[in-house]
Amino acid sequence: MWRRAAGARAAALLAVAAASACSGAGSPGAPGASSSASADRLIVAVRHAEKMDDSRDPALSPAGAARAAALAALLADANIERVLSSDYVRTRATAAPLASAAGVEVEVYDPSDIPLLARLLLDAPERAILVVGHSNTTPALVAELTGEPADSMPEDEYDRLYRVYVRPDGRVSAEVSRY
């Protein structure tokens, strides 16, 4: 699941993920702005914001930085407890404003194993988690979480936001919005 290139950091994150999955502790609070029951857990999945160019690992453009700030503002009351990002400048920069506001670190995940990521998210004790990915991995993650197909995401789409609700009885549903 974790990148070898990240070395000790990846090993530490894997240990944190394993401990989180086993702890069973969650924190109270409404997971988001939806009308879903307060006992639901929330996983928010987005694609990274607009990038500067088409190079391998570009920074966010000014529009992308503004979108990252808008995401943080939109989810300010969602009580996000954990923020996950693939290990790219654009995804980490999209996640950073919300992570900073929530007082948590951005954790890096390996987007090459979406089924494992989905299992870890479904078993995580946190009540609200943000996952920042890519145009191909974000719909794939939502499909894996819900068991339902998710529409593909065009390369020029940056505003799709999935709210995936995990109910206490294990049922999972998703809502799509724009931000």
TORSESE-395790 format. One line per field, with one value per residue: residue number from 1; residue in three letters; x, z, y of N, C-alpha, C, O, CB in turn. Coordinates in Angstrom, 3 decimals, padded with zeros to 6 digits. Atoms other than C-alpha are relative to their C-alpha. Glycine has a CB too. Layout:
resi (NUM_...) .
resn (ala_...) .
n.c1 (X_...) .
n.c3 (Z_...) .
n.c2 (Y_...) .
ca.c1 (X_...) .
ca.c3 (Z_...) .
ca.c2 (Y_...) .
c.c1 (X_...) .
c.c3 (Z_...) .
c.c2 (Y_...) .
o.c1 (X_...) .
o.c3 (Z_...) .
o.c2 (Y_...) .
cb.c1 (X_...) .
cb.c3 (Z_...) .
cb.c2 (Y_...) .
end
This chain:
resi (1_2_3_4_5_6_7_8_9_10_11_12_13_14_15_16_17_18_19_20_21_22_23_24_25_26_27_28_29_30_31_32_33_34_35_36_37_38_39_40_41_42_43_44_45_46_47_48_49_50_51_52_53_54_55_56_57_58_59_60_61_62_63_64_65_66_67_68_69_70_71_72_73_74_75_76_77_78_79_80_81_82_83_84_85_86_87_88_89_90_91_92_93_94_95_96_97_98_99_100_101_102_103_104_105_106_107_108_109_110_111_112_113_114_115_116_117_118_119_120_121_122_123_124_125_126_127_128_129_130_131_132_133_134_135_136_137_138_139_140_141_142_143_144_145_146_147_148_149_150_151_152_153_154_155_156_157_158_159_160_161_162_163_164_165_166_167_168_169_170_171_172_173_174_175_176_177_178_179) .
resn (met_trp_arg_arg_ala_ala_gly_ala_arg_ala_ala_ala_leu_leu_ala_val_ala_ala_ala_ser_ala_cys_ser_gly_ala_gly_ser_pro_gly_ala_pro_gly_ala_ser_ser_ser_ala_ser_ala_asp_arg_leu_ile_val_ala_val_arg_his_ala_glu_lys_met_asp_asp_ser_arg_asp_pro_ala_leu_ser_pro_ala_gly_ala_ala_arg_ala_ala_ala_leu_ala_ala_leu_leu_ala_asp_ala_asn_ile_glu_arg_val_leu_ser_ser_asp_tyr_val_arg_thr_arg_ala_thr_ala_ala_pro_leu_ala_ser_ala_ala_gly_val_glu_val_glu_val_tyr_asp_pro_ser_asp_ile_pro_leu_leu_ala_arg_leu_leu_leu_asp_ala_pro_glu_arg_ala_ile_leu_val_val_gly_his_ser_asn_thr_thr_pro_ala_leu_val_ala_glu_leu_thr_gly_glu_pro_ala_asp_ser_met_pro_glu_asp_glu_tyr_asp_arg_leu_tyr_arg_val_tyr_val_arg_pro_asp_gly_arg_val_ser_ala_glu_val_ser_arg_tyr) .
n.c1 (000.818_-000.813_-001.127_-001.329_-000.833_000.210_-000.839_000.424_001.283_001.041_000.125_000.677_001.397_000.637_000.215_001.114_001.218_000.328_000.450_001.302_000.989_000.211_000.326_001.437_000.406_000.412_000.348_001.362_000.201_000.643_-001.016_000.069_001.141_001.115_001.075_-000.207_-000.026_-001.282_-000.805_-000.700_-001.363_-000.098_-001.233_000.103_-000.999_-000.104_-001.194_-000.821_000.441_-000.641_-001.463_-000.708_-000.304_000.144_-001.224_000.231_000.396_000.126_000.659_001.323_000.098_000.735_001.390_-000.047_-000.199_001.288_000.924_-000.416_000.505_001.458_000.284_-000.186_001.131_001.204_-000.016_-000.423_000.868_000.170_-000.780_-000.939_-000.987_-001.115_-000.122_-000.867_-000.343_-001.071_-001.269_-000.307_000.077_001.346_000.972_-000.336_000.353_001.456_000.371_-000.676_000.774_000.938_-000.784_-000.478_001.146_000.457_-001.064_-000.508_-000.996_000.407_-000.591_-000.160_000.409_-000.408_001.209_-000.018_000.776_001.269_000.758_-000.550_000.346_001.423_000.160_-000.538_000.932_001.233_-000.305_-000.620_000.879_000.314_001.372_-000.012_-001.306_-000.131_-000.957_-000.271_-000.581_-000.177_001.190_000.252_000.074_001.108_001.197_-000.274_000.127_001.425_000.602_-000.448_000.649_001.455_000.415_000.764_-000.877_-000.057_-000.288_-001.386_-000.243_-000.815_-001.258_000.169_000.974_-000.679_000.936_000.885_-000.226_000.807_000.188_000.327_000.492_-000.084_001.002_-000.380_000.318_-000.914_000.426_-000.799_000.627_-000.796_000.619_-000.950_000.289_-001.074_-000.487) .
n.c3 (000.000_-000.157_000.921_-000.502_000.084_-001.181_-001.032_-001.402_-000.148_000.423_-001.043_-001.142_000.354_-000.015_-001.406_-000.462_000.616_-000.659_-001.360_000.110_000.386_-001.117_-001.252_-000.204_-000.629_000.909_-000.752_000.249_000.793_001.289_001.002_001.142_000.105_000.573_-000.913_-000.479_-001.449_-000.591_-000.235_001.231_000.221_001.260_000.767_001.096_001.028_001.049_000.828_-000.272_000.646_001.266_-000.040_000.738_001.370_000.200_-000.344_-000.828_-001.385_-000.076_-001.121_000.332_000.619_-000.905_-000.109_-000.835_-001.398_-000.441_-000.202_-001.226_-001.102_000.004_-000.573_-001.450_-000.533_000.132_-000.965_-001.310_-001.063_000.173_-001.033_000.642_-000.955_000.705_001.378_000.785_001.320_000.711_-000.240_001.067_-000.464_000.211_-000.929_-001.362_-000.098_-000.092_-001.333_-001.065_-000.759_-000.916_-001.038_-000.912_-000.775_-000.880_-000.937_000.258_001.056_001.230_000.086_001.388_000.316_001.313_000.809_000.876_-000.597_-000.430_-000.883_-001.353_-000.561_-000.351_-001.218_-001.130_-000.285_-000.581_-001.346_-000.811_-001.085_000.099_000.419_001.238_000.659_001.350_000.866_001.222_000.997_001.400_000.827_000.149_-001.272_-000.859_000.290_-000.303_-001.455_-000.355_000.459_-000.909_-001.301_000.057_000.765_001.144_000.921_-000.091_001.307_000.230_-000.206_001.068_-000.411_-000.307_-001.087_-001.300_-001.030_-000.485_-001.394_-000.448_-001.428_-000.172_-001.355_-000.484_-001.057_-001.062_000.394_001.066_001.315_000.503_001.089_000.402_000.615_000.807_000.113_000.586_-000.904) .
n.c2 (-001.193_-001.205_-000.080_000.321_-001.197_-000.822_000.596_000.055_-000.696_000.925_001.012_-000.622_-000.201_001.303_000.328_-000.838_000.519_001.261_-000.308_-000.644_000.995_000.906_-000.663_-000.070_-001.247_-001.046_-001.192_-000.407_-001.204_000.193_000.195_-000.904_-000.876_000.719_000.341_001.360_000.141_-000.379_001.190_000.340_-000.476_-000.721_-000.005_-000.968_000.307_-001.010_-000.042_-001.178_-001.236_-000.338_000.039_-001.047_000.421_001.437_000.725_001.193_-000.289_-001.458_-000.682_-000.516_-001.321_-000.905_000.481_001.194_-000.424_-000.552_001.124_000.696_-000.826_000.147_001.320_-000.124_-000.775_000.814_001.105_-000.518_000.512_001.442_000.706_000.923_000.496_000.626_-000.474_000.877_-000.521_000.694_-000.694_-000.951_-001.392_-000.540_000.589_-000.458_-001.426_-000.073_000.463_-000.751_-000.999_000.645_000.683_-001.036_-000.488_001.081_000.334_001.345_000.107_000.675_001.336_000.431_001.358_000.493_000.115_001.175_001.089_-000.590_000.902_-000.047_-001.303_000.027_000.818_-000.764_-001.094_000.542_000.489_-001.060_-000.466_-001.424_-000.306_-000.780_000.112_-000.540_000.690_-000.755_000.884_-000.382_000.198_001.432_000.728_-000.445_000.799_001.407_000.153_-000.077_001.249_001.066_-000.218_000.156_001.167_-000.501_-000.731_-001.459_-000.581_-000.386_-001.421_-000.569_-000.628_-001.426_-000.142_-000.106_-000.458_001.065_000.373_001.140_000.257_001.411_000.214_001.370_000.098_000.951_001.376_000.392_-000.486_-001.115_-000.740_-001.167_-001.165_-000.753_-001.434_-000.811_-001.037) .
ca.c1 (000.000_002.727_005.459_008.887_010.425_008.959_011.030_010.699_007.823_005.806_006.541_005.448_002.240_001.493_001.912_-000.452_-002.991_-002.808_-003.142_-006.064_-007.830_-007.435_-008.164_-011.900_-011.876_-013.749_-014.478_-017.930_-019.388_-021.361_-019.401_-020.558_-023.222_-025.530_-028.819_-027.399_-027.585_-024.867_-023.740_-022.645_-018.962_-017.897_-015.243_-014.820_-013.044_-011.848_-009.454_-006.535_-007.222_-006.075_-002.406_000.135_001.013_001.138_004.577_004.989_004.600_003.359_002.336_-001.165_-002.038_-003.459_-006.946_-005.962_-004.704_-008.005_-009.928_-007.879_-008.774_-012.431_-012.359_-011.003_-013.743_-016.459_-015.383_-014.547_-017.507_-017.124_-014.791_-012.240_-009.928_-007.669_-006.382_-004.909_-003.167_-001.209_002.446_002.346_002.831_-000.634_-002.502_-000.617_-001.160_-004.889_-005.077_-002.832_-005.248_-007.856_-005.236_-003.784_-007.204_-008.048_-004.704_-003.710_-000.849_-001.381_-000.776_000.502_-001.163_-000.259_-002.898_-001.871_-003.856_-007.347_-008.995_-006.605_-007.134_-010.905_-010.665_-008.468_-010.910_-013.953_-012.223_-010.744_-012.087_-012.109_-015.566_-014.540_-011.688_-010.615_-008.908_-007.280_-006.531_-006.606_-009.077_-008.670_-008.268_-011.025_-013.955_-012.286_-012.071_-015.726_-016.740_-014.681_-016.180_-019.799_-019.800_-021.476_-019.919_-018.826_-018.760_-015.345_-013.759_-012.560_-009.042_-010.386_-012.733_-011.528_-014.709_-016.333_-016.702_-017.916_-019.363_-019.324_-021.384_-020.626_-023.616_-023.308_-024.926_-022.200_-024.284_-022.375_-023.813_-022.418_-023.515_-021.829_-021.618_-019.466_-017.290) .
ca.c3 (000.000_000.916_-001.452_-000.941_-001.957_001.140_003.297_007.046_006.654_004.771_007.423_010.138_008.266_007.790_011.530_012.205_009.747_011.350_014.847_013.771_012.190_015.362_017.968_017.392_018.921_017.143_018.056_018.365_016.217_013.052_010.094_007.630_006.399_005.111_006.589_007.252_010.789_013.145_013.685_010.050_009.240_006.375_003.727_001.418_-001.845_-004.288_-007.161_-006.703_-007.639_-010.864_-011.650_-013.005_-016.107_-017.492_-016.130_-014.032_-010.597_-010.982_-008.260_-008.077_-010.289_-008.635_-009.452_-007.839_-004.686_-004.509_-004.922_-002.149_000.145_-000.903_-000.036_003.421_003.929_002.673_005.046_008.006_010.010_008.931_011.836_009.529_011.662_009.004_005.640_003.040_-000.201_-002.903_-002.882_-005.478_-005.017_-006.433_-004.194_-001.028_-001.798_-002.280_001.070_003.026_003.844_005.350_007.176_008.660_009.735_011.246_013.038_011.400_009.147_005.517_005.324_002.066_000.557_-002.468_-005.184_-006.964_-004.526_-004.352_-002.911_000.057_000.576_000.543_003.147_005.386_005.076_005.818_008.912_010.125_013.449_012.401_011.922_009.002_006.512_003.423_000.562_-002.250_-005.414_-009.186_-012.063_-012.363_-008.708_-007.095_-008.993_-008.605_-004.831_-004.587_-006.660_-004.401_-001.249_-002.409_-004.642_-007.308_-010.479_-010.381_-013.455_-014.984_-014.437_-017.389_-017.257_-017.050_-014.102_-010.676_-008.752_-008.116_-004.441_-003.209_000.268_001.103_004.154_006.105_008.242_011.574_009.973_007.290_004.442_002.279_000.077_-001.780_-002.767_-005.474_-005.445_-006.850_-005.011) .
ca.c2 (000.000_002.458_003.622_002.143_005.452_007.040_004.663_005.126_007.572_004.957_002.348_004.771_005.605_001.925_001.418_004.323_002.918_-000.517_000.928_003.085_000.149_-001.888_000.772_001.058_004.520_007.249_010.789_012.234_014.941_015.352_014.060_016.693_019.009_016.303_015.243_011.775_010.469_011.660_008.051_007.825_008.064_010.317_009.818_012.809_012.046_014.700_015.026_017.397_021.026_022.699_022.165_024.619_022.573_019.035_018.128_014.973_016.595_020.172_022.585_023.997_026.935_030.072_028.723_025.420_027.141_029.027_025.749_024.095_027.008_026.695_022.982_023.777_026.378_024.019_021.245_023.497_022.161_018.529_017.665_016.058_013.912_012.455_013.682_011.333_012.283_010.540_011.545_014.319_018.046_018.840_016.395_017.322_021.034_020.429_018.650_021.043_023.911_021.573_019.494_022.665_023.933_020.535_020.304_017.022_015.954_014.991_011.234_009.772_006.710_004.591_005.083_001.870_-000.317_001.181_-001.989_-001.935_001.797_001.266_-001.512_000.646_003.556_001.397_-000.016_003.293_004.584_008.243_009.753_011.999_011.535_013.471_011.597_013.594_011.668_011.893_011.795_008.025_007.033_009.125_007.543_004.121_004.625_005.649_002.616_000.353_001.900_001.760_-001.305_000.833_002.250_005.889_008.104_008.613_012.015_014.089_015.501_019.062_018.437_019.549_020.383_016.987_016.144_012.766_012.349_008.658_007.733_004.567_003.659_001.828_-001.239_-001.273_000.138_002.606_005.331_008.317_011.788_013.857_017.643_020.421_022.891) .
c.c1 (000.856_001.189_001.312_000.881_-000.146_000.726_-000.617_-001.343_-001.142_-000.216_-000.733_-001.479_-000.757_-000.297_-001.168_-001.311_-000.439_-000.516_-001.381_-001.084_-000.341_-000.537_-001.488_-000.465_-000.382_-000.289_-001.387_-000.062_-000.627_001.050_-000.084_-001.291_-001.221_-001.063_000.131_000.113_001.386_000.887_000.745_001.432_000.048_001.387_-000.240_001.129_-000.057_001.236_000.796_-000.552_000.837_001.513_000.594_000.221_-000.143_001.286_-000.322_-000.527_-000.139_-000.626_-001.413_000.133_-000.652_-001.467_-000.063_000.195_-001.291_-001.005_000.352_-000.488_-001.518_-000.410_000.123_-001.162_-001.281_-000.085_000.400_-000.822_-000.205_000.782_000.924_001.104_001.237_-000.019_001.034_000.197_000.984_001.247_000.428_-000.180_-001.438_-001.029_000.281_-000.391_-001.514_-000.457_000.474_-000.858_-000.981_000.744_000.488_-001.129_-000.486_001.061_000.523_001.049_-000.650_000.755_000.030_-000.451_000.476_-001.249_-000.033_-000.786_-001.285_-000.823_000.525_-000.328_-001.463_-000.237_000.497_-000.951_-001.272_000.216_000.563_-000.972_-000.416_-001.402_-000.042_001.413_-000.090_001.056_000.130_000.739_000.059_-001.266_-000.325_-000.201_-001.197_-001.294_000.198_-000.135_-001.463_-000.720_000.368_-000.691_-001.479_-000.455_-000.839_000.953_-000.064_000.377_001.474_000.122_000.878_001.247_-000.152_-001.021_000.707_-000.971_-000.938_000.403_-000.958_-000.066_-000.479_-000.367_000.062_-000.917_000.440_-000.282_000.856_-000.438_000.815_-000.754_000.848_-000.888_001.099_-000.448_001.194_000.443_000.916) .
c.c3 (000.000_-000.929_000.667_000.019_001.231_001.217_001.374_000.206_-000.385_001.052_001.216_-000.290_-000.017_001.430_000.569_-000.553_000.678_001.413_-000.023_-000.299_001.162_001.250_000.288_000.622_-001.064_000.811_-000.375_-000.906_-001.327_-001.086_-001.187_-000.039_-000.580_001.042_000.531_001.515_000.549_000.287_-001.257_000.048_-001.388_-000.603_-001.162_-000.972_-001.094_-000.843_000.420_-000.759_-001.261_000.154_-000.918_-001.468_-000.084_000.269_000.970_001.404_000.204_001.306_-000.431_-000.692_001.015_000.162_000.886_001.469_000.559_000.251_001.273_001.230_000.103_000.587_001.513_000.624_-000.035_001.078_001.410_001.150_-000.067_001.023_-000.596_000.998_-000.663_-001.437_-000.711_-001.390_-000.663_000.113_-001.195_000.548_-000.086_000.968_001.434_000.181_000.054_001.405_001.114_000.733_000.993_001.116_001.033_000.900_001.005_001.026_-000.155_-001.108_-001.243_-000.041_-001.459_-000.141_-001.405_-000.855_-000.918_000.573_000.607_000.866_001.442_000.674_000.439_001.275_001.233_000.397_000.659_001.423_000.927_001.072_-000.139_-000.569_-001.333_-000.561_-001.376_-000.745_-001.278_-000.971_-001.373_-000.785_-000.203_001.336_000.859_-000.336_000.317_001.495_000.415_-000.427_000.926_001.361_-000.026_-000.658_-001.207_-000.940_000.249_-001.380_-000.115_000.103_-001.133_000.551_000.397_001.102_001.351_001.158_000.528_001.417_000.344_001.519_000.107_001.463_000.341_001.216_001.062_-000.365_-001.175_-001.392_-000.377_-001.144_-000.303_-000.592_-000.771_-000.029_-000.661_001.026_-000.747) .
c.c2 (001.250_-000.056_-000.351_001.234_000.880_-000.568_-000.051_000.677_-000.927_-001.076_000.559_000.207_-001.322_-000.426_000.799_-000.531_-001.291_000.239_000.627_-001.014_-000.922_000.682_000.053_001.287_000.993_001.231_000.434_001.207_-000.336_-000.105_000.939_000.762_-000.691_-000.274_-001.415_-000.021_000.279_-001.214_-000.444_000.513_000.609_-000.157_000.959_-000.314_001.063_-000.265_001.222_001.200_000.262_000.081_001.061_-000.363_-001.513_-000.774_-001.135_000.328_001.513_000.484_000.385_001.347_000.940_-000.422_-001.240_000.328_000.573_-001.127_-000.773_000.765_-000.119_-001.351_000.038_000.761_-000.825_-001.075_000.438_-000.570_-001.510_-000.821_-001.060_-000.353_-000.588_000.470_-000.869_000.589_-000.939_000.880_000.852_001.409_000.506_-000.577_000.453_001.471_000.198_-000.354_000.927_001.030_-000.626_-000.718_001.005_000.504_-001.041_-000.399_-001.420_000.060_-000.613_-001.326_-000.421_-001.451_-000.350_-000.195_-001.221_-001.176_000.564_-000.967_000.000_001.326_000.017_-000.808_000.747_001.138_-000.516_-000.485_001.076_000.487_001.469_000.196_000.732_000.053_000.654_-000.809_000.822_-000.908_000.639_-000.317_-001.478_-000.703_000.409_-000.733_-001.487_-000.263_000.013_-001.274_-001.159_000.114_-000.360_-001.288_000.372_000.722_001.509_000.526_000.343_001.516_000.523_000.697_001.463_000.259_-000.041_000.258_-001.077_-000.389_-001.131_000.021_-001.441_-000.204_-001.483_-000.072_-001.009_-001.458_-000.481_000.434_001.229_000.658_001.219_001.081_000.735_001.457_000.688_001.028_000.952) .
o.c1 (000.542_001.730_001.599_001.722_000.754_000.822_-001.709_-002.144_-002.172_-001.357_-001.566_-002.318_-001.915_-001.363_-001.982_-002.303_-001.623_-001.484_-002.223_-002.175_-001.456_-001.077_-001.908_-001.663_000.318_-000.427_-001.822_000.950_-000.468_001.963_000.829_-002.069_-002.201_-000.848_-000.746_000.484_002.391_002.090_001.634_001.720_-000.744_002.397_-001.113_002.290_-001.120_002.177_000.234_-001.250_001.753_002.031_-000.047_000.074_-000.630_001.436_-001.456_-001.430_000.630_-001.317_-001.791_001.049_-001.129_-002.016_-001.008_-000.429_-001.632_-001.773_-000.544_-000.946_-002.066_-001.411_-000.726_-001.649_-002.054_-001.164_000.691_-000.285_-001.051_000.683_001.007_001.734_002.255_-001.083_002.178_-000.721_001.815_001.164_001.482_-000.981_-001.930_-001.936_-000.640_-000.864_-001.986_-001.394_-000.153_-000.807_-001.112_000.328_000.421_-000.957_-000.940_000.775_000.952_001.104_-001.615_001.985_-000.927_-000.092_000.818_-002.054_-001.010_-001.011_-001.413_-001.416_-000.265_-000.712_-001.777_-000.995_-000.156_-001.169_-001.760_-000.714_000.725_-002.178_-001.381_-001.844_-001.037_002.355_-001.079_002.126_-000.859_001.788_000.377_-002.202_-001.488_-000.980_-001.709_-001.921_-000.736_-000.668_-001.888_-001.551_-000.473_-001.072_-001.992_-001.583_-001.419_001.935_-001.100_001.200_002.094_-000.863_001.994_001.273_000.666_-001.485_001.399_-000.533_-001.853_001.578_-002.174_000.949_-001.589_000.423_-000.439_-000.644_001.241_000.409_000.660_000.338_001.165_-001.270_001.708_-001.906_002.252_-001.630_002.185_-000.338_001.433) .
o.c3 (-000.700_-001.178_001.771_000.907_001.548_002.241_001.560_001.029_000.291_001.353_001.816_000.583_000.396_001.706_001.322_000.171_000.955_001.835_000.815_000.268_001.241_002.127_001.441_000.857_-002.068_002.032_-001.506_-001.186_-001.838_-001.137_-002.013_000.915_-000.907_002.239_001.256_002.141_-000.113_000.493_-001.179_000.642_-002.255_000.074_-001.997_-000.579_-001.647_-000.420_000.951_-001.761_-001.580_001.119_-001.854_-002.348_000.857_-000.200_001.437_001.889_000.953_002.005_-001.591_-000.405_002.050_001.260_001.657_002.334_001.717_001.211_002.002_002.199_001.204_001.297_002.222_001.689_000.922_001.600_002.263_002.238_000.646_001.037_-000.099_001.584_-000.008_-002.048_-000.271_-001.964_000.005_000.494_-001.790_001.455_000.858_001.402_002.182_001.247_000.672_001.924_002.172_001.962_002.117_002.273_002.235_002.111_002.095_001.958_000.818_-001.866_-001.136_-000.012_-002.198_000.663_-002.191_-000.561_-001.641_-000.133_001.826_001.847_002.386_001.844_001.525_002.147_002.277_001.582_001.616_002.229_002.122_000.831_000.495_-001.445_-002.051_000.126_-002.090_-000.204_-001.967_-000.651_-001.517_-000.261_-000.408_001.413_001.621_000.576_000.771_001.896_001.211_000.319_001.243_001.952_000.913_-000.440_-001.850_-000.488_000.652_-002.075_000.846_-000.031_-001.325_001.700_001.157_001.260_001.674_002.305_001.289_001.712_000.209_002.192_-000.308_002.359_-000.408_002.251_000.774_000.107_-001.675_-002.341_000.479_-002.033_000.489_-001.225_-000.341_-000.204_-001.011_001.882_-000.159) .
o.c2 (002.213_-001.134_000.113_001.379_001.658_000.108_-000.589_000.236_-000.951_-001.429_-000.121_-000.014_-001.382_-000.975_000.264_-000.620_-001.481_-000.393_000.303_-000.960_-001.437_000.009_-000.049_001.447_001.126_001.156_000.223_001.849_-001.444_000.720_000.926_000.734_-000.022_-000.089_-001.883_000.972_000.019_-001.054_-001.292_001.553_000.242_000.031_000.724_-000.424_001.345_-000.937_002.180_001.037_-000.495_000.641_001.539_000.486_-002.140_-001.902_-001.244_-000.353_002.114_-000.257_000.220_002.118_000.476_-000.343_-001.406_-000.287_000.333_-001.072_-001.197_000.159_-000.168_-001.442_-000.502_000.382_-000.806_-001.359_-000.400_-000.778_-002.050_-002.048_-002.183_000.527_-000.814_000.577_-000.988_001.175_-001.555_002.047_000.630_001.638_001.124_000.134_000.780_001.863_001.153_000.253_000.991_001.064_-000.143_-000.657_000.748_000.638_-000.696_-001.151_-002.039_001.029_-001.369_-001.349_-000.190_-002.311_000.533_-001.078_-001.417_-002.159_000.680_-000.517_-000.005_001.344_000.505_-000.383_000.739_001.387_000.085_-000.462_000.832_000.552_001.897_-000.549_000.634_000.447_000.484_-001.091_001.072_-001.467_001.819_-000.922_-001.825_-001.652_-000.412_-001.273_-002.148_-001.297_-000.823_-001.791_-001.999_-000.897_-000.969_-001.732_-000.504_001.311_002.038_-000.070_000.797_002.242_000.041_001.138_001.981_001.388_-001.007_000.350_-000.764_-000.606_-000.991_000.198_-001.773_000.093_-002.322_000.536_-001.898_-002.360_-001.588_000.322_002.042_-000.019_001.606_000.802_000.769_001.752_000.048_001.442_001.901) .
cb.c1 (-000.927_000.466_000.088_000.642_-000.349_-001.485_001.256_001.044_-000.035_000.359_001.384_000.659_-000.109_000.881_001.272_000.203_000.213_001.223_000.992_000.025_000.504_001.276_000.546_-000.438_001.114_-001.224_001.002_-000.700_001.311_-000.976_-000.061_000.171_000.350_000.469_-001.329_001.252_-000.453_-000.234_-000.876_-000.735_001.055_-000.325_000.405_000.079_-000.234_000.050_-000.353_001.477_000.106_-000.543_000.513_001.335_001.437_-000.461_001.052_001.290_001.036_-000.821_000.813_-000.876_-000.823_000.066_-000.586_001.103_001.140_-000.558_000.028_001.546_000.408_-000.554_000.949_001.332_-000.189_-000.044_000.947_-000.097_-001.339_000.424_-000.940_000.606_-000.627_-000.073_000.404_-000.593_000.587_-000.384_001.093_-000.909_000.940_-000.441_000.035_001.521_000.585_-000.659_000.553_001.168_-000.764_-000.899_001.198_000.608_-001.144_-000.391_-000.484_-001.157_001.218_000.296_-000.796_001.473_-001.538_000.811_-000.155_001.426_000.836_-000.817_000.044_001.516_000.266_-000.824_000.759_001.393_-000.347_-000.533_000.978_000.446_000.692_001.041_-000.696_-000.540_000.450_000.375_-000.457_000.828_-000.780_001.218_000.189_001.143_001.272_-000.210_-000.388_001.407_000.768_-000.665_000.444_001.533_000.161_-000.597_-000.768_-001.156_-000.383_001.028_-000.856_000.496_000.664_-000.827_001.003_-000.414_-001.073_001.036_-000.813_000.050_-000.197_000.593_-001.032_001.194_-001.441_001.493_-001.369_-000.736_-001.474_000.167_-001.517_001.411_-001.459_001.083_-000.685_000.110_-000.303_-000.467_000.735) .
cb.c3 (001.191_001.452_-000.592_-000.845_-001.242_000.291_000.081_000.895_-000.865_-001.346_000.408_000.352_-001.358_-000.697_000.814_-000.423_-001.500_000.036_000.702_-001.078_-001.182_000.326_-000.008_000.839_000.890_-000.836_-000.245_001.292_-000.213_-000.303_-000.474_-001.276_-000.830_-000.621_-000.681_-000.634_000.407_001.283_000.504_-001.219_000.155_000.201_-000.498_000.521_-000.601_000.604_-001.530_-000.388_000.984_-000.534_-000.398_000.658_-000.430_-001.401_000.617_000.121_001.003_-001.160_000.456_001.263_-001.348_-000.528_-001.405_-000.465_000.106_-001.054_-001.222_000.044_-000.195_-001.433_-000.580_000.321_-000.801_-001.371_-000.476_000.015_-000.064_-001.389_001.011_-001.305_000.880_000.078_-000.052_-000.093_000.094_-001.519_000.325_-001.254_-000.833_-001.419_-000.088_000.284_-001.191_-001.027_000.228_-000.574_-000.959_-000.756_-000.621_-000.791_-000.935_-000.830_001.395_-000.387_000.470_-001.288_000.861_-000.464_000.121_000.121_-000.820_-000.257_001.080_-001.222_-000.553_-000.030_-001.027_-001.157_-000.142_-000.353_-001.285_-000.856_-000.087_-000.894_001.331_-000.875_001.059_000.242_-000.122_000.030_-000.311_000.301_-000.071_-000.620_-001.348_-000.743_000.782_-000.138_-001.465_-000.484_000.733_-000.658_-001.436_000.180_000.429_-000.727_000.880_000.459_-001.456_001.100_-000.238_-001.382_001.382_-000.824_-001.109_-001.244_-000.078_-000.049_-000.539_-000.940_000.963_-000.513_000.666_-000.430_000.154_000.354_-000.587_001.279_-000.364_000.016_-000.006_-000.462_000.357_-001.014_001.078_-001.446_001.406_-001.321_001.201) .
cb.c2 (000.002_000.166_001.378_-001.092_000.794_000.125_000.732_000.647_001.283_-000.634_-000.520_001.340_000.687_-001.038_000.267_001.474_-000.235_-000.916_000.938_001.072_-000.813_-000.688_001.380_-001.120_000.563_-000.419_001.127_000.288_000.730_001.142_-001.371_-000.756_001.183_-001.291_000.169_-000.609_-001.393_000.780_-001.127_000.576_-001.154_001.479_-001.458_001.500_-001.421_001.422_000.039_-000.257_001.200_001.322_-001.391_000.280_000.450_-000.271_000.959_-000.790_-000.588_000.499_001.268_000.124_-000.050_001.446_-000.316_-000.910_001.047_000.993_-000.948_-000.163_001.480_000.148_-001.062_000.708_001.307_-000.646_-001.076_001.514_000.684_-000.398_-000.655_000.627_-001.033_-001.552_001.519_-001.427_001.430_-000.282_-001.011_-000.237_000.909_-000.266_-001.544_-000.190_000.779_-000.935_-001.373_000.691_000.892_-000.985_-000.755_001.168_000.389_-001.216_000.196_-000.967_-000.850_000.883_-001.031_000.163_-000.158_-001.334_001.226_-000.426_-000.751_000.424_-001.419_-000.216_001.120_-000.588_-001.337_000.571_000.755_-001.140_-001.136_001.186_-000.195_000.726_000.834_001.429_-001.501_001.519_-001.483_001.292_-001.278_-000.725_000.671_-000.646_000.215_001.515_000.163_-000.394_001.115_001.235_-000.308_000.054_001.449_001.152_-000.945_000.950_-000.307_000.479_001.247_-000.501_000.258_000.984_-000.107_000.746_-001.111_001.114_001.116_-001.239_001.223_-001.356_001.020_-000.934_000.533_-000.422_-000.402_000.342_-000.108_-001.471_000.330_-000.476_000.410_-000.405_000.935_-000.587_000.633_000.699_-000.620) .
end
